[in-house]
Amino acid sequence: MTGALPQVMAAGCGMAVPDVRLTNRDLEAQLDTDDRWIVERCGIRERRVAGPGETTSTLAIEAGAAAIKDAGLSPGDIELLVLATATPDQPLPGAAALVAEGLGLTCGTFDLGAACAGFTYAVVVGASILATGGERAALVIGADTFTRIVDPADRNTAVLFGDGAGATALVAAEDASPSADAPGVLAWDLGSDGTGYSLLEVPAGGSQRPTNAETVAAGGHWVRMDGRELFRRAVRVMADSGRAALDKVGMSPADVDLFVPHQANIRIIDACASRLGIDADRVAVNVDRYGNTSAASVALALSEAADGGQLRDGDIVLLGGIRSYGTNGENRDLRSRDPARRRRPRRRARGGRRGGEVQGGPRRGQPRPRRAGDGARGAVRHLGPRGGAGGRPDRWAGGLAGVGQAVSAHVTPQPVDARGRPRVAITGMGVKTPAGQDLPAFWAGLLAGRSVAAPISGLDVSDLPVRIACQVHGFDPARYLDAKEARRVDRVAQLGFAAAADALEDAGSMAVDPARCAIVAGTGIGGLGTQEQQERIFFDRGASRVSPFLVPMMMPNATAALISMELGWTGPNTCVATACAAGAHAVGEGARLIRDGSADVVLAGGSEAPISPIALVAFSRMGALSNRQDDPERASRPFDIERDGFVIGEGAAFTVLERWDQAASRGARIWGEVAGYGRNADAYHVTAPSPSGGGAASCIEMALQDAALQPTDIGHVNAHGTSTPLNDAAEAEAIVKVFGGQAPAVTSIKGVTGHLIGAAGAAEAVASVLALRNGLAPPTANHEHTDPAIAIDVVADQPRTIPSRPVLSTSFGFGGHNAALILSPAP
């Protein structure tokens, strides 16, 4: 069956998913399977499971209510309800009747059964009825609770399916005629192949095999599936039907801004997109978080795409889906809403506990994001304007003229990266460094290119071999912690919490589920200052005078613990202690938590407060510190031929990492993106780097591979650059190994800030993002004469303009720990 329709537009979307998450780790405990196999074969990391009291109709009611509200309509405006589902609450009455009752509708309503193609069928049916002129608004819903009919012991199906619902409100325009330049559902392609009916079936419970003790004992009410044959058919049919739908309006896959395929598994999605010739950045994917939600998947995808900024005004959208026995649907195209109308943020209908709001402060996080996915084949263009206080004629007719425009292509940031993983946005940054205690001061200090090293104050070092350092002067922990709490934590935790609080404030107001918020805090030493102080008390005044808070003050994880307790965050809470690489490792591991679905928001960074007598002596004894004690401002000189060691520093830096679609949905300012992360070990020496730079070079290559980039894609390197003879030479060798003679401009901020040990990598990540934001690489302080053995282009004297391309930030720690981050610019 084929056809073309007058203007029928999608005015609003909504979705609902259960709160309960079933992860691959959960399945490992009950099935002969593992996370790696599921991810590689299916691309699924978790799925949502309906809990007690949740049914197909309750999810559909919530999604439908959200769509009606999103469209600026009321239940009384809805004149038709079509519910696509394969898992109704019961055989009689139909689930649509229950949904209508729950929404307060008295219109015509019916169930539509086309399994995974159901929602696109529902859109076509609803739009066709509206096009006759009999009704003006329809609500189409796709909803399924497949986990209720999946055998929990069958690993072939139990890993695949999840529950959910999505809805779209359709409205009809007055006096509209079919046009490829008008918004709305333009064309569709439907088909079937009954020979495949048994590829996905529930064999019992119908008229052929009614429910009885025998069918129940035989497991006849569980889903059975032939995955191999389904894969073959799905790829062919979705792609062929997609082309057929596009042909009906004289378009090709090149005209498609967003392809929303059925989320059966990632291999089907990739193969179908490849067959159509649609690039990965134009494909919506949410199978990783919801699994296969059958009839719900297209509608979930549309709602997520609209919320996450993946679907924009004027976009051409192609929906694709297939049912096991060959029911196919392509529905072409829902064009976007009125460009003059601002898209307002949409609330989440369901899908996780809601926390409070952070109003410019460090107390809360943000809602779990959404991303597009699944559906029957079709193209949908986002339809007429929402809102309006008058009756239906004014609401619909009054704004439609502005939507009847030619299709315009949009380059829209997608919420998945080149490898199909959730993109990681940096939405907040905070610093407490010797060069500045907020972002403007920090950036100004870096651009000035002058070292802030000075004689140590507040500590008697007259008898020590080290008398200079880079300190954070004027820091007041009382701005962030009450006096009692501040006394019970070491300076390392005070600095860390303050930087994290500033980063969270910078990220802006966000709703949060505390269980979905994580912390990764790096440090190389922890509370050494308190430990040394309390040891002196012990020897001078006895055991009874030692503070009962010594252990929690000196433990390396104190910063992470403090942040967690102050914010009330109950998600993953990790301390990274990899010496001078800890800050970079924290940011990289935080990004991994976002990518693998373990968290929605991550505070990631590092903190260090190592300026104590024992630390100064220890670093001096090992020969790591500069001997220029009488010339502090010229002591730290990365890559310079006269370098002789680093200047020790204190400080902290933290970033707020979020899923890209989540950040976009709340209108957050996105500083940049964590695009790649590499980490490995030299396995060479406890303090000295491998002179060949081999381990560091491999680490950089891992980060490039992780980001799906080539060396030529990098526009700037923010180097570890400690100012030690061995490190700088080895790092330069590594850069040459990776980039050859075409290495981009290299900078080290340690000439200004000194070496912040475990906080260094995080501070340098922030500096890299600021460099991208401003298009400038800060100069390397005190770099006056390049070591002739170092064949890299070091930025010296003045800031240098850099291209808007990804930055590589490297960090290397005692013990052979290597870390590399690739940070990309925000669009």
HUHU-V393212 format. One record per residue. N is the residue number from 1. D_FIRST is the distance of its C-alpha to the first C-alpha in whole Angstrom. Layout:
BEGIN
n=N d_first=D_FIRST
n=N d_first=D_FIRST
END
This chain:
BEGIN
n=1 d_first=0
n=2 d_first=4
n=3 d_first=7
n=4 d_first=11
n=5 d_first=13
n=6 d_first=17
n=7 d_first=19
n=8 d_first=19
n=9 d_first=21
n=10 d_first=22
n=11 d_first=26
n=12 d_first=27
n=13 d_first=27
n=14 d_first=29
n=15 d_first=29
n=16 d_first=31
n=17 d_first=33
n=18 d_first=36
n=19 d_first=39
n=20 d_first=40
n=21 d_first=39
n=22 d_first=39
n=23 d_first=40
n=24 d_first=40
n=25 d_first=44
n=26 d_first=44
n=27 d_first=42
n=28 d_first=44
n=29 d_first=47
n=30 d_first=45
n=31 d_first=43
n=32 d_first=44
n=33 d_first=42
n=34 d_first=43
n=35 d_first=42
n=36 d_first=42
n=37 d_first=40
n=38 d_first=37
n=39 d_first=37
n=40 d_first=37
n=41 d_first=34
n=42 d_first=32
n=43 d_first=33
n=44 d_first=34
n=45 d_first=37
n=46 d_first=37
n=47 d_first=34
n=48 d_first=35
n=49 d_first=35
n=50 d_first=35
n=51 d_first=39
n=52 d_first=41
n=53 d_first=39
n=54 d_first=36
n=55 d_first=33
n=56 d_first=29
n=57 d_first=30
n=58 d_first=33
n=59 d_first=31
n=60 d_first=28
n=61 d_first=31
n=62 d_first=32
n=63 d_first=29
n=64 d_first=28
n=65 d_first=31
n=66 d_first=32
n=67 d_first=28
n=68 d_first=30
n=69 d_first=33
n=70 d_first=32
n=71 d_first=30
n=72 d_first=33
n=73 d_first=32
n=74 d_first=33
n=75 d_first=32
n=76 d_first=32
n=77 d_first=30
n=78 d_first=27
n=79 d_first=25
n=80 d_first=22
n=81 d_first=22
n=82 d_first=19
n=83 d_first=21
n=84 d_first=19
n=85 d_first=21
n=86 d_first=22
n=87 d_first=26
n=88 d_first=27
n=89 d_first=30
n=90 d_first=31
n=91 d_first=29
n=92 d_first=30
n=93 d_first=29
n=94 d_first=26
n=95 d_first=27
n=96 d_first=25
n=97 d_first=28
n=98 d_first=30
n=99 d_first=29
n=100 d_first=29
n=101 d_first=33
n=102 d_first=33
n=103 d_first=32
n=104 d_first=34
n=105 d_first=30
n=106 d_first=30
n=107 d_first=27
n=108 d_first=24
n=109 d_first=23
n=110 d_first=21
n=111 d_first=20
n=112 d_first=17
n=113 d_first=17
n=114 d_first=15
n=115 d_first=18
n=116 d_first=18
n=117 d_first=15
n=118 d_first=16
n=119 d_first=17
n=120 d_first=14
n=121 d_first=12
n=122 d_first=15
n=123 d_first=15
n=124 d_first=11
n=125 d_first=12
n=126 d_first=15
n=127 d_first=15
n=128 d_first=12
n=129 d_first=15
n=130 d_first=18
n=131 d_first=16
n=132 d_first=17
n=133 d_first=21
n=134 d_first=22
n=135 d_first=23
n=136 d_first=24
n=137 d_first=24
n=138 d_first=22
n=139 d_first=23
n=140 d_first=20
n=141 d_first=22
n=142 d_first=21
n=143 d_first=24
n=144 d_first=26
n=145 d_first=29
n=146 d_first=29
n=147 d_first=32
n=148 d_first=33
n=149 d_first=31
n=150 d_first=32
n=151 d_first=36
n=152 d_first=38
n=153 d_first=40
n=154 d_first=37
n=155 d_first=37
n=156 d_first=34
n=157 d_first=32
n=158 d_first=34
n=159 d_first=34
n=160 d_first=31
n=161 d_first=30
n=162 d_first=31
n=163 d_first=30
n=164 d_first=29
n=165 d_first=27
n=166 d_first=25
n=167 d_first=24
n=168 d_first=23
n=169 d_first=24
n=170 d_first=21
n=171 d_first=23
n=172 d_first=22
n=173 d_first=24
n=174 d_first=25
n=175 d_first=25
n=176 d_first=23
n=177 d_first=20
n=178 d_first=17
n=179 d_first=19
n=180 d_first=20
n=181 d_first=23
n=182 d_first=22
n=183 d_first=22
n=184 d_first=19
n=185 d_first=15
n=186 d_first=14
n=187 d_first=11
n=188 d_first=9
n=189 d_first=7
n=190 d_first=6
n=191 d_first=7
n=192 d_first=10
n=193 d_first=13
n=194 d_first=15
n=195 d_first=18
n=196 d_first=19
n=197 d_first=20
n=198 d_first=23
n=199 d_first=23
n=200 d_first=24
n=201 d_first=25
n=202 d_first=27
n=203 d_first=28
n=204 d_first=30
n=205 d_first=30
n=206 d_first=28
n=207 d_first=28
n=208 d_first=29
n=209 d_first=31
n=210 d_first=33
n=211 d_first=35
n=212 d_first=38
n=213 d_first=41
n=214 d_first=40
n=215 d_first=37
n=216 d_first=38
n=217 d_first=41
n=218 d_first=39
n=219 d_first=37
n=220 d_first=33
n=221 d_first=32
n=222 d_first=32
n=223 d_first=29
n=224 d_first=29
n=225 d_first=28
n=226 d_first=27
n=227 d_first=28
n=228 d_first=28
n=229 d_first=25
n=230 d_first=23
n=231 d_first=24
n=232 d_first=23
n=233 d_first=20
n=234 d_first=19
n=235 d_first=21
n=236 d_first=19
n=237 d_first=15
n=238 d_first=16
n=239 d_first=17
n=240 d_first=15
n=241 d_first=12
n=242 d_first=14
n=243 d_first=15
n=244 d_first=11
n=245 d_first=11
n=246 d_first=15
n=247 d_first=14
n=248 d_first=12
n=249 d_first=15
n=250 d_first=18
n=251 d_first=19
n=252 d_first=20
n=253 d_first=21
n=254 d_first=24
n=255 d_first=23
n=256 d_first=22
n=257 d_first=25
n=258 d_first=24
n=259 d_first=22
n=260 d_first=21
n=261 d_first=21
n=262 d_first=21
n=263 d_first=24
n=264 d_first=25
n=265 d_first=28
n=266 d_first=29
n=267 d_first=29
n=268 d_first=25
n=269 d_first=25
n=270 d_first=27
n=271 d_first=26
n=272 d_first=22
n=273 d_first=24
n=274 d_first=26
n=275 d_first=23
n=276 d_first=22
n=277 d_first=25
n=278 d_first=25
n=279 d_first=29
n=280 d_first=30
n=281 d_first=31
n=282 d_first=28
n=283 d_first=26
n=284 d_first=27
n=285 d_first=28
n=286 d_first=30
n=287 d_first=29
n=288 d_first=33
n=289 d_first=34
n=290 d_first=31
n=291 d_first=30
n=292 d_first=26
n=293 d_first=26
n=294 d_first=22
n=295 d_first=20
n=296 d_first=23
n=297 d_first=23
n=298 d_first=21
n=299 d_first=22
n=300 d_first=26
n=301 d_first=25
n=302 d_first=24
n=303 d_first=27
n=304 d_first=29
n=305 d_first=28
n=306 d_first=29
n=307 d_first=32
n=308 d_first=34
n=309 d_first=33
n=310 d_first=30
n=311 d_first=28
n=312 d_first=30
n=313 d_first=29
n=314 d_first=27
n=315 d_first=25
n=316 d_first=22
n=317 d_first=20
n=318 d_first=18
n=319 d_first=17
n=320 d_first=16
n=321 d_first=16
n=322 d_first=16
n=323 d_first=16
n=324 d_first=19
n=325 d_first=17
n=326 d_first=14
n=327 d_first=12
n=328 d_first=11
n=329 d_first=10
n=330 d_first=11
n=331 d_first=12
n=332 d_first=14
n=333 d_first=17
n=334 d_first=19
n=335 d_first=22
n=336 d_first=26
n=337 d_first=28
n=338 d_first=31
n=339 d_first=33
n=340 d_first=36
n=341 d_first=35
n=342 d_first=37
n=343 d_first=35
n=344 d_first=37
n=345 d_first=37
n=346 d_first=35
n=347 d_first=37
n=348 d_first=36
n=349 d_first=35
n=350 d_first=36
n=351 d_first=37
n=352 d_first=41
n=353 d_first=44
n=354 d_first=45
n=355 d_first=48
n=356 d_first=50
n=357 d_first=50
n=358 d_first=52
n=359 d_first=53
n=360 d_first=55
n=361 d_first=56
n=362 d_first=56
n=363 d_first=56
n=364 d_first=52
n=365 d_first=49
n=366 d_first=45
n=367 d_first=42
n=368 d_first=40
n=369 d_first=37
n=370 d_first=33
n=371 d_first=31
n=372 d_first=27
n=373 d_first=25
n=374 d_first=22
n=375 d_first=18
n=376 d_first=15
n=377 d_first=14
n=378 d_first=13
n=379 d_first=16
n=380 d_first=18
n=381 d_first=21
n=382 d_first=24
n=383 d_first=24
n=384 d_first=26
n=385 d_first=30
n=386 d_first=31
n=387 d_first=35
n=388 d_first=36
n=389 d_first=39
n=390 d_first=38
n=391 d_first=35
n=392 d_first=32
n=393 d_first=32
n=394 d_first=34
n=395 d_first=33
n=396 d_first=29
n=397 d_first=30
n=398 d_first=33
n=399 d_first=32
n=400 d_first=29
n=401 d_first=30
n=402 d_first=31
n=403 d_first=28
n=404 d_first=27
n=405 d_first=28
n=406 d_first=27
n=407 d_first=26
n=408 d_first=29
n=409 d_first=29
n=410 d_first=31
n=411 d_first=33
n=412 d_first=33
n=413 d_first=35
n=414 d_first=33
n=415 d_first=35
n=416 d_first=35
n=417 d_first=37
n=418 d_first=37
n=419 d_first=37
n=420 d_first=34
n=421 d_first=37
n=422 d_first=37
n=423 d_first=39
n=424 d_first=43
n=425 d_first=44
n=426 d_first=48
n=427 d_first=48
n=428 d_first=52
n=429 d_first=55
n=430 d_first=58
n=431 d_first=62
n=432 d_first=65
n=433 d_first=67
n=434 d_first=70
n=435 d_first=69
n=436 d_first=67
n=437 d_first=66
n=438 d_first=63
n=439 d_first=60
n=440 d_first=62
n=441 d_first=65
n=442 d_first=64
n=443 d_first=62
n=444 d_first=65
n=445 d_first=68
n=446 d_first=66
n=447 d_first=65
n=448 d_first=69
n=449 d_first=70
n=450 d_first=73
n=451 d_first=74
n=452 d_first=74
n=453 d_first=77
n=454 d_first=80
n=455 d_first=83
n=456 d_first=82
n=457 d_first=83
n=458 d_first=83
n=459 d_first=84
n=460 d_first=87
n=461 d_first=87
n=462 d_first=90
n=463 d_first=91
n=464 d_first=88
n=465 d_first=87
n=466 d_first=84
n=467 d_first=84
n=468 d_first=81
n=469 d_first=77
n=470 d_first=74
n=471 d_first=74
n=472 d_first=72
n=473 d_first=75
n=474 d_first=75
n=475 d_first=72
n=476 d_first=72
n=477 d_first=70
n=478 d_first=71
n=479 d_first=68
n=480 d_first=66
n=481 d_first=68
n=482 d_first=70
n=483 d_first=74
n=484 d_first=74
n=485 d_first=71
n=486 d_first=72
n=487 d_first=75
n=488 d_first=73
n=489 d_first=71
n=490 d_first=72
n=491 d_first=72
n=492 d_first=69
n=493 d_first=67
n=494 d_first=68
n=495 d_first=67
n=496 d_first=63
n=497 d_first=63
n=498 d_first=63
n=499 d_first=61
n=500 d_first=58
n=501 d_first=59
n=502 d_first=59
n=503 d_first=56
n=504 d_first=54
n=505 d_first=55
n=506 d_first=54
n=507 d_first=50
n=508 d_first=50
n=509 d_first=49
n=510 d_first=47
n=511 d_first=46
n=512 d_first=47
n=513 d_first=46
n=514 d_first=50
n=515 d_first=48
n=516 d_first=46
n=517 d_first=49
n=518 d_first=51
n=519 d_first=54
n=520 d_first=55
n=521 d_first=59
n=522 d_first=61
n=523 d_first=64
n=524 d_first=67
n=525 d_first=70
n=526 d_first=69
n=527 d_first=72
n=528 d_first=75
n=529 d_first=77
n=530 d_first=77
n=531 d_first=78
n=532 d_first=81
n=533 d_first=82
n=534 d_first=82
n=535 d_first=84
n=536 d_first=87
n=537 d_first=87
n=538 d_first=87
n=539 d_first=90
n=540 d_first=92
n=541 d_first=92
n=542 d_first=91
n=543 d_first=88
n=544 d_first=88
n=545 d_first=87
n=546 d_first=84
n=547 d_first=81
n=548 d_first=78
n=549 d_first=75
n=550 d_first=76
n=551 d_first=74
n=552 d_first=71
n=553 d_first=72
n=554 d_first=72
n=555 d_first=69
n=556 d_first=67
n=557 d_first=64
n=558 d_first=66
n=559 d_first=64
n=560 d_first=60
n=561 d_first=62
n=562 d_first=63
n=563 d_first=60
n=564 d_first=58
n=565 d_first=60
n=566 d_first=61
n=567 d_first=57
n=568 d_first=56
n=569 d_first=54
n=570 d_first=53
n=571 d_first=51
n=572 d_first=52
n=573 d_first=55
n=574 d_first=57
n=575 d_first=60
n=576 d_first=60
n=577 d_first=63
n=578 d_first=63
n=579 d_first=66
n=580 d_first=65
n=581 d_first=62
n=582 d_first=61
n=583 d_first=59
n=584 d_first=57
n=585 d_first=56
n=586 d_first=55
n=587 d_first=53
n=588 d_first=51
n=589 d_first=51
n=590 d_first=50
n=591 d_first=47
n=592 d_first=46
n=593 d_first=46
n=594 d_first=43
n=595 d_first=41
n=596 d_first=42
n=597 d_first=41
n=598 d_first=44
n=599 d_first=45
n=600 d_first=43
n=601 d_first=46
n=602 d_first=49
n=603 d_first=53
n=604 d_first=54
n=605 d_first=57
n=606 d_first=61
n=607 d_first=64
n=608 d_first=68
n=609 d_first=71
n=610 d_first=74
n=611 d_first=77
n=612 d_first=79
n=613 d_first=83
n=614 d_first=82
n=615 d_first=78
n=616 d_first=80
n=617 d_first=83
n=618 d_first=80
n=619 d_first=78
n=620 d_first=81
n=621 d_first=83
n=622 d_first=80
n=623 d_first=80
n=624 d_first=77
n=625 d_first=78
n=626 d_first=80
n=627 d_first=83
n=628 d_first=83
n=629 d_first=85
n=630 d_first=87
n=631 d_first=84
n=632 d_first=81
n=633 d_first=79
n=634 d_first=79
n=635 d_first=79
n=636 d_first=75
n=637 d_first=74
n=638 d_first=71
n=639 d_first=71
n=640 d_first=74
n=641 d_first=77
n=642 d_first=79
n=643 d_first=77
n=644 d_first=79
n=645 d_first=77
n=646 d_first=74
n=647 d_first=75
n=648 d_first=74
n=649 d_first=72
n=650 d_first=71
n=651 d_first=67
n=652 d_first=64
n=653 d_first=60
n=654 d_first=57
n=655 d_first=53
n=656 d_first=51
n=657 d_first=48
n=658 d_first=44
n=659 d_first=41
n=660 d_first=39
n=661 d_first=36
n=662 d_first=39
n=663 d_first=41
n=664 d_first=39
n=665 d_first=37
n=666 d_first=41
n=667 d_first=42
n=668 d_first=44
n=669 d_first=46
n=670 d_first=45
n=671 d_first=49
n=672 d_first=47
n=673 d_first=45
n=674 d_first=47
n=675 d_first=45
n=676 d_first=47
n=677 d_first=50
n=678 d_first=52
n=679 d_first=55
n=680 d_first=57
n=681 d_first=61
n=682 d_first=64
n=683 d_first=66
n=684 d_first=69
n=685 d_first=71
n=686 d_first=72
n=687 d_first=72
n=688 d_first=72
n=689 d_first=69
n=690 d_first=68
n=691 d_first=70
n=692 d_first=67
n=693 d_first=64
n=694 d_first=62
n=695 d_first=61
n=696 d_first=60
n=697 d_first=58
n=698 d_first=56
n=699 d_first=56
n=700 d_first=54
n=701 d_first=52
n=702 d_first=51
n=703 d_first=50
n=704 d_first=48
n=705 d_first=46
n=706 d_first=45
n=707 d_first=44
n=708 d_first=42
n=709 d_first=45
n=710 d_first=47
n=711 d_first=51
n=712 d_first=50
n=713 d_first=48
n=714 d_first=51
n=715 d_first=53
n=716 d_first=56
n=717 d_first=57
n=718 d_first=59
n=719 d_first=62
n=720 d_first=63
n=721 d_first=67
n=722 d_first=69
n=723 d_first=72
n=724 d_first=74
n=725 d_first=75
n=726 d_first=73
n=727 d_first=70
n=728 d_first=69
n=729 d_first=70
n=730 d_first=68
n=731 d_first=65
n=732 d_first=65
n=733 d_first=65
n=734 d_first=62
n=735 d_first=60
n=736 d_first=61
n=737 d_first=60
n=738 d_first=57
n=739 d_first=57
n=740 d_first=59
n=741 d_first=61
n=742 d_first=58
n=743 d_first=58
n=744 d_first=57
n=745 d_first=60
n=746 d_first=62
n=747 d_first=63
n=748 d_first=65
n=749 d_first=65
n=750 d_first=68
n=751 d_first=71
n=752 d_first=70
n=753 d_first=69
n=754 d_first=71
n=755 d_first=70
n=756 d_first=68
n=757 d_first=68
n=758 d_first=65
n=759 d_first=63
n=760 d_first=64
n=761 d_first=60
n=762 d_first=58
n=763 d_first=61
n=764 d_first=60
n=765 d_first=56
n=766 d_first=56
n=767 d_first=58
n=768 d_first=56
n=769 d_first=53
n=770 d_first=55
n=771 d_first=56
n=772 d_first=52
n=773 d_first=52
n=774 d_first=55
n=775 d_first=55
n=776 d_first=58
n=777 d_first=60
n=778 d_first=63
n=779 d_first=66
n=780 d_first=68
n=781 d_first=71
n=782 d_first=74
n=783 d_first=73
n=784 d_first=76
n=785 d_first=76
n=786 d_first=73
n=787 d_first=74
n=788 d_first=74
n=789 d_first=73
n=790 d_first=70
n=791 d_first=67
n=792 d_first=65
n=793 d_first=64
n=794 d_first=66
n=795 d_first=65
n=796 d_first=69
n=797 d_first=71
n=798 d_first=68
n=799 d_first=64
n=800 d_first=62
n=801 d_first=58
n=802 d_first=56
n=803 d_first=52
n=804 d_first=49
n=805 d_first=48
n=806 d_first=49
n=807 d_first=52
n=808 d_first=54
n=809 d_first=56
n=810 d_first=58
n=811 d_first=61
n=812 d_first=63
n=813 d_first=65
n=814 d_first=69
n=815 d_first=68
n=816 d_first=65
n=817 d_first=62
n=818 d_first=60
n=819 d_first=57
n=820 d_first=55
n=821 d_first=52
n=822 d_first=50
n=823 d_first=49
n=824 d_first=47
n=825 d_first=47
n=826 d_first=44
n=827 d_first=42
END
